[in-house]
Amino acid sequence: MLVRRAALTLRLGATVFFFAAIALIIKPSNVATFFGYRSQSLTPELLWTLRLMGSTFLIPALLAPVVAAFAGERGLRQAAAGLAFICLGISTVVFFTPGKWAWGKIAFAAVGYIFALLYFFALRGRGRNR
């Protein structure tokens, strides 16, 4: 059961990372306004930083399905634990970003915290399954 839960959560998380990466790479200005930034404060440096963030989101988006498909139980546990803390970290950083509160910022942080909980839930049964 641990293997199935962890693999499913890795695949779902990879899908979310992939769509976030595509949105950040193609239209970073829309993502920034979704997070509550005014269009006057969008500099070319900020937009390229968001594109760089999108390109780094491609790493877990492409590697998590590979791990889910080919790794054993130990690899799945390690990947799920790593991504749980990555989701917690990203969500906490988004939660404390400066600027006004916007629905996009709240939704992105909430999705990250939900995935962190899903990863921890997937890891919950590891002692029983041996």
C-alpha positions as CSV (number, residue, x, y, z in Angstrom):
1,M,0.0,0.0,0.0
2,L,2.9,2.4,0.8
3,V,4.3,1.9,-2.7
4,R,1.0,2.6,-4.4
5,R,0.2,5.7,-2.3
6,A,3.7,7.1,-2.7
7,A,3.8,6.4,-6.5
8,L,0.3,8.0,-7.0
9,T,1.3,11.1,-4.9
10,L,4.6,11.4,-6.8
11,R,2.7,11.3,-10.1
12,L,0.1,13.9,-9.0
13,G,2.7,16.2,-7.6
14,A,4.7,15.9,-10.8
15,T,1.6,17.0,-12.8
16,V,1.2,20.0,-10.6
17,F,4.9,20.9,-10.8
18,F,4.7,20.5,-14.6
19,F,1.7,22.8,-15.1
20,A,3.2,25.4,-12.7
21,A,6.5,25.2,-14.6
22,I,4.8,25.7,-18.0
23,A,2.8,28.6,-16.7
24,L,6.0,30.2,-15.2
25,I,8.0,29.7,-18.4
26,I,5.4,30.8,-20.9
27,K,3.5,33.6,-19.1
28,P,5.4,34.7,-16.0
29,S,3.6,38.1,-15.9
30,N,0.2,36.3,-15.6
31,V,1.6,34.2,-12.7
32,A,3.0,37.3,-11.0
33,T,-0.4,39.2,-11.2
34,F,-2.1,36.0,-10.0
35,F,0.1,36.2,-6.9
36,G,-0.9,39.8,-6.3
37,Y,1.9,41.8,-7.9
38,R,0.9,45.0,-9.7
39,S,1.7,45.1,-13.4
40,Q,3.8,48.3,-12.8
41,S,6.2,46.4,-10.5
42,L,7.0,43.7,-13.0
43,T,10.5,44.2,-14.2
44,P,12.3,42.2,-16.8
45,E,14.6,40.8,-14.0
46,L,11.6,39.6,-12.0
47,L,10.1,38.0,-15.1
48,W,13.3,36.1,-15.9
49,T,13.6,35.0,-12.3
50,L,10.1,33.6,-12.5
51,R,11.1,31.8,-15.8
52,L,14.2,30.4,-14.0
53,M,11.9,29.2,-11.2
54,G,9.7,27.5,-13.7
55,S,12.7,25.8,-15.3
56,T,13.7,24.4,-11.9
57,F,10.2,23.2,-11.3
58,L,10.7,21.0,-14.4
59,I,13.2,18.9,-12.5
60,P,10.8,17.3,-10.0
61,A,8.1,17.3,-12.7
62,L,10.2,15.1,-14.9
63,L,12.0,12.9,-12.4
64,A,9.1,12.1,-10.0
65,P,7.2,9.9,-12.6
66,V,10.4,8.1,-13.4
67,V,11.0,7.4,-9.7
68,A,7.3,6.3,-9.3
69,A,7.6,3.9,-12.2
70,F,11.0,2.3,-11.6
71,A,12.1,2.8,-8.0
72,G,11.6,0.2,-5.3
73,E,10.0,0.9,-1.9
74,R,13.1,2.5,-0.4
75,G,13.5,4.9,-3.4
76,L,9.8,5.8,-3.2
77,R,10.1,6.5,0.5
78,Q,13.2,8.7,0.0
79,A,11.6,10.6,-2.9
80,A,8.4,11.2,-1.1
81,A,10.2,12.4,2.0
82,G,12.3,14.8,0.0
83,L,9.3,16.2,-1.9
84,A,7.3,16.5,1.3
85,F,9.9,18.9,2.7
86,I,10.3,20.6,-0.7
87,C,6.6,21.3,-0.8
88,L,6.6,22.5,2.8
89,G,9.5,24.9,2.0
90,I,8.1,26.3,-1.2
91,S,4.7,26.8,0.4
92,T,6.2,28.5,3.4
93,V,8.3,30.8,1.2
94,V,5.2,31.7,-0.9
95,F,3.2,32.3,2.3
96,F,5.8,34.9,3.6
97,T,6.5,36.7,0.3
98,P,6.1,40.4,0.5
99,G,3.1,42.1,-1.0
100,K,-0.6,42.1,-0.6
101,W,-2.6,38.9,-0.1
102,A,-4.1,37.5,-3.2
103,W,-6.1,34.4,-4.0
104,G,-3.3,33.1,-6.1
105,K,-0.8,33.3,-3.3
106,I,-3.2,31.6,-0.9
107,A,-4.1,28.9,-3.4
108,F,-0.5,28.1,-4.3
109,A,0.5,27.9,-0.7
110,A,-2.5,25.7,0.2
111,V,-1.8,23.3,-2.7
112,G,1.8,23.0,-1.5
113,Y,0.7,22.3,2.1
114,I,-1.8,19.7,0.8
115,F,0.8,17.9,-1.2
116,A,3.1,17.9,1.8
117,L,0.4,16.3,3.8
118,L,-0.3,13.8,1.0
119,Y,3.4,12.8,1.0
120,F,3.5,12.4,4.7
121,F,0.3,10.3,4.5
122,A,1.9,8.2,1.9
123,L,4.9,7.6,4.2
124,R,2.7,6.8,7.2
125,G,2.4,3.1,6.5
126,R,6.0,2.2,6.0
127,G,6.5,0.5,9.4
128,R,3.5,-1.8,9.0
129,N,4.2,-2.9,5.4
130,R,7.4,-4.8,6.2
